[in-house]
Amino acid sequence: MPEEGQEAEALAPQEEAERQGEPAAEEQAAEPVVEAQAEEAEARDDEPDQEPEPDPKAAEPADEPEAQVEVEAEAKGQAEAESPAESDGEPEQPSAPEAKADQAAAQEAQEPREKIPTADPGKDTAKALESGRAALLRGDYERARSQWEQAVASAREAGDEPGQADSLLGLGMAALFRGEYDAAETNYEQALSIRQRLDDRSGQAELLEQIGLLETMRGKTGPARTRYQQAKEVRET
């Protein structure tokens, strides 16, 4: 027992020393780590600030408006190619006076218009007959013939048989004074036929007398005397 007590006493100082030495050893082991961390922090502080590298994905939106502009320009060019009339620009809007004028014209077109008087064939026939007579009196037989031809056309257009007979009588007279006896006879006979159909006794007698004059100028006194006699009988009946 005394030996064990002595050993315990001998070991007590050693254990005490070991306990005191453990913290010191741990502190010595931690010092290099702390120093390394401090140096690393100083190194980071000394380094210049570096800008972060741009993110490629972040730059994509910046290109998007430019691409959109190109697409719109291409679409616009295609539309102009398809419709060249529109590529020159939008049609000009009419001014206020022009718009009012267009509106008035459209309204006038919708309103019923008054019937425009047309040429009166009857009046044209009468006018041509008078011009033919005046030309015949002046000795202008060509002018007289031309006017009476117009009178015949106007009378036929109007369905004016008396006017046709008068015009044909005038053409016969113009041909007679021009020495065209056959043409004169043809016109006289046509006019006589119309007046007989109309039962125009006075008109028939006039034409028979003209035919008698024609036969006289031809030197045919017999046929001329016959025509004059017929004209007298028509007048008396």
C-alpha positions as CSV (number, residue, x, y, z in Angstrom):
1,M,0.0,0.0,0.0
2,P,2.7,2.6,0.8
3,E,4.3,1.9,-2.7
4,E,1.1,2.5,-4.5
5,G,0.7,5.7,-2.7
6,Q,4.1,6.8,-3.6
7,E,3.5,5.9,-7.3
8,A,0.4,8.0,-7.2
9,E,2.1,10.9,-5.8
10,A,4.9,10.5,-8.3
11,L,2.4,10.4,-11.2
12,A,0.3,13.4,-10.0
13,P,2.8,16.1,-11.1
14,Q,3.2,14.5,-14.5
15,E,-0.5,14.3,-15.2
16,E,-0.9,17.9,-14.1
17,A,1.8,18.9,-16.5
18,E,0.2,17.0,-19.3
19,R,-3.1,18.7,-18.7
20,Q,-1.5,22.1,-18.8
21,G,0.5,21.3,-21.9
22,E,-2.5,20.1,-24.0
23,P,-4.1,23.5,-24.5
24,A,-0.8,25.0,-25.4
25,A,-0.2,22.3,-28.0
26,E,-3.6,22.9,-29.5
27,E,-3.1,26.6,-29.7
28,Q,0.3,26.0,-31.4
29,A,-1.4,23.8,-34.0
30,A,-4.2,26.3,-34.7
31,E,-1.8,29.2,-35.2
32,P,-0.6,28.2,-38.7
33,V,-4.3,27.8,-39.8
34,V,-5.3,31.2,-38.6
35,E,-2.2,32.8,-40.2
36,A,-3.0,31.1,-43.6
37,Q,-6.6,32.4,-43.5
38,A,-5.4,35.9,-42.7
39,E,-2.9,35.8,-45.6
40,E,-5.6,34.6,-48.0
41,A,-8.0,37.4,-46.9
42,E,-5.2,40.0,-47.5
43,A,-4.5,38.6,-50.9
44,R,-8.1,38.9,-51.9
45,D,-8.2,42.5,-50.7
46,D,-5.1,43.3,-52.7
47,E,-6.5,41.8,-56.0
48,P,-8.2,44.4,-58.3
49,D,-11.9,44.2,-58.6
50,Q,-12.9,42.1,-61.7
51,E,-16.1,42.7,-63.5
52,P,-18.3,39.6,-63.7
53,E,-18.3,37.9,-67.1
54,P,-21.4,38.7,-69.1
55,D,-24.0,36.0,-69.3
56,P,-24.6,35.0,-72.9
57,K,-28.2,34.4,-72.2
58,A,-28.6,37.8,-70.6
59,A,-27.3,39.4,-73.9
60,E,-29.9,37.6,-76.0
61,P,-32.8,40.1,-75.3
62,A,-30.7,43.0,-76.5
63,D,-30.6,41.4,-80.0
64,E,-34.3,40.7,-80.0
65,P,-35.5,44.2,-81.0
66,E,-33.0,44.3,-83.9
67,A,-34.2,40.9,-85.2
68,Q,-37.8,42.1,-84.8
69,V,-37.0,45.2,-86.9
70,E,-35.5,43.0,-89.6
71,V,-38.6,40.8,-89.7
72,E,-40.9,43.8,-89.9
73,A,-38.8,45.3,-92.7
74,E,-38.9,42.0,-94.7
75,A,-42.7,41.7,-94.2
76,K,-43.2,45.3,-95.4
77,G,-41.0,44.7,-98.5
78,Q,-43.1,41.7,-99.3
79,A,-46.3,43.5,-99.0
80,E,-45.1,46.3,-101.2
81,A,-44.0,43.8,-103.8
82,E,-47.4,42.2,-103.8
83,S,-49.3,45.5,-104.1
84,P,-47.1,48.0,-106.0
85,A,-50.0,50.4,-106.2
86,E,-50.0,50.8,-102.4
87,S,-46.2,51.1,-102.1
88,D,-46.4,54.6,-103.5
89,G,-48.2,55.7,-100.4
90,E,-51.7,56.0,-99.2
91,P,-54.1,57.8,-101.5
92,E,-54.5,61.4,-100.7
93,Q,-57.7,62.2,-98.8
94,P,-59.8,64.7,-100.7
95,S,-60.1,68.1,-99.3
96,A,-63.3,69.5,-97.9
97,P,-64.4,71.3,-101.1
98,E,-63.6,68.3,-103.2
99,A,-65.5,66.0,-100.9
100,K,-68.6,68.3,-101.0
101,A,-68.3,68.4,-104.8
102,D,-68.2,64.6,-105.0
103,Q,-71.1,64.3,-102.7
104,A,-73.2,66.8,-104.7
105,A,-72.3,65.0,-108.0
106,A,-73.4,61.6,-106.4
107,Q,-76.7,63.2,-105.2
108,E,-77.3,64.7,-108.6
109,A,-76.8,61.4,-110.3
110,Q,-79.4,59.8,-108.1
111,E,-82.0,62.4,-108.6
112,P,-84.3,62.0,-111.6
113,R,-83.3,64.1,-114.4
114,E,-85.6,66.1,-116.6
115,K,-86.1,64.6,-120.0
116,I,-83.7,66.2,-122.4
117,P,-85.7,67.3,-125.5
118,T,-84.6,65.5,-128.6
119,A,-84.6,66.8,-132.2
120,D,-88.1,67.0,-133.7
121,P,-88.0,65.3,-137.0
122,G,-91.2,67.2,-138.1
123,K,-89.5,70.5,-137.5
124,D,-86.3,69.3,-139.2
125,T,-88.4,68.3,-142.2
126,A,-90.1,71.7,-142.4
127,K,-86.8,73.5,-142.0
128,A,-85.1,71.5,-144.8
129,L,-88.1,72.0,-147.1
130,E,-87.9,75.8,-146.7
131,S,-84.2,75.8,-147.2
132,G,-84.6,73.7,-150.4
133,R,-87.2,76.1,-151.8
134,A,-85.0,79.1,-151.1
135,A,-82.0,77.5,-152.8
136,L,-84.2,76.6,-155.8
137,L,-85.3,80.3,-156.2
138,R,-81.6,81.3,-156.1
139,G,-80.8,78.9,-158.8
140,D,-78.7,76.8,-156.5
141,Y,-80.1,73.4,-157.6
142,E,-77.4,71.3,-155.9
143,R,-78.1,73.0,-152.5
144,A,-81.8,72.5,-153.1
145,R,-81.4,68.8,-153.8
146,S,-79.2,68.4,-150.7
147,Q,-81.8,70.1,-148.5
148,W,-84.7,68.1,-149.9
149,E,-82.8,64.8,-149.4
150,Q,-82.5,65.7,-145.7
151,A,-86.2,66.5,-145.6
152,V,-87.1,63.1,-147.0
153,A,-84.9,61.4,-144.4
154,S,-86.4,63.4,-141.5
155,A,-90.0,62.8,-142.7
156,R,-89.4,59.0,-143.0
157,E,-87.9,58.9,-139.5
158,A,-90.9,60.7,-138.1
159,G,-93.4,58.6,-140.2
160,D,-94.6,61.9,-141.8
161,E,-96.1,60.8,-145.1
162,P,-97.2,64.3,-146.2
163,G,-93.7,65.5,-145.4
164,Q,-92.3,62.7,-147.5
165,A,-94.5,63.6,-150.5
166,D,-93.6,67.3,-150.3
167,S,-89.9,66.4,-150.1
168,L,-90.1,64.1,-153.0
169,L,-91.8,66.8,-155.0
170,G,-89.0,69.1,-154.2
171,L,-86.4,66.5,-155.3
172,G,-88.3,66.1,-158.6
173,M,-88.2,69.8,-159.3
174,A,-84.5,70.1,-158.5
175,A,-83.8,67.2,-160.9
176,L,-86.0,68.8,-163.6
177,F,-84.1,72.1,-163.5
178,R,-80.9,70.1,-163.7
179,G,-82.1,68.4,-166.8
180,E,-82.3,65.0,-165.0
181,Y,-85.7,64.0,-166.4
182,D,-85.7,60.4,-165.4
183,A,-84.8,61.2,-161.7
184,A,-87.5,63.9,-161.8
185,E,-90.1,61.4,-163.0
186,T,-89.1,58.8,-160.3
187,N,-89.5,61.4,-157.5
188,Y,-92.8,62.7,-158.9
189,E,-94.3,59.2,-159.2
190,Q,-93.3,58.3,-155.6
191,A,-94.9,61.5,-154.3
192,L,-98.1,61.0,-156.4
193,S,-98.4,57.5,-154.9
194,I,-98.3,58.8,-151.4
195,R,-100.8,61.5,-152.0
196,Q,-103.2,59.1,-153.7
197,R,-102.9,56.9,-150.6
198,L,-103.7,59.9,-148.4
199,D,-106.5,60.9,-150.7
200,D,-105.0,64.3,-151.0
201,R,-106.8,65.6,-154.1
202,S,-105.1,68.9,-154.2
203,G,-101.7,67.3,-153.8
204,Q,-102.4,64.8,-156.6
205,A,-103.5,67.6,-159.0
206,E,-100.2,69.5,-158.3
207,L,-98.1,66.4,-159.0
208,L,-100.0,65.6,-162.3
209,E,-99.3,69.1,-163.5
210,Q,-95.6,68.8,-162.7
211,I,-95.5,65.5,-164.6
212,G,-97.2,67.3,-167.5
213,L,-94.5,69.9,-167.4
214,L,-91.8,67.3,-167.4
215,E,-93.3,65.6,-170.6
216,T,-93.5,69.0,-172.3
217,M,-89.8,69.6,-171.6
218,R,-89.1,66.2,-173.0
219,G,-91.0,67.2,-176.2
220,K,-93.8,64.7,-175.6
221,T,-96.9,66.9,-176.1
222,G,-99.4,64.0,-176.1
223,P,-98.4,62.6,-172.7
224,A,-98.1,66.2,-171.4
225,R,-101.7,67.0,-172.5
226,T,-103.0,63.8,-170.8
227,R,-101.4,64.7,-167.5
228,Y,-102.8,68.2,-167.6
229,Q,-106.3,66.8,-168.2
230,Q,-106.0,64.4,-165.3
231,A,-105.0,67.2,-163.0
232,K,-108.1,69.2,-164.1
233,E,-110.4,66.3,-163.4
234,V,-108.9,65.7,-160.0
235,R,-109.5,69.3,-159.0
236,E,-113.1,69.3,-160.2
237,T,-114.1,66.1,-158.4
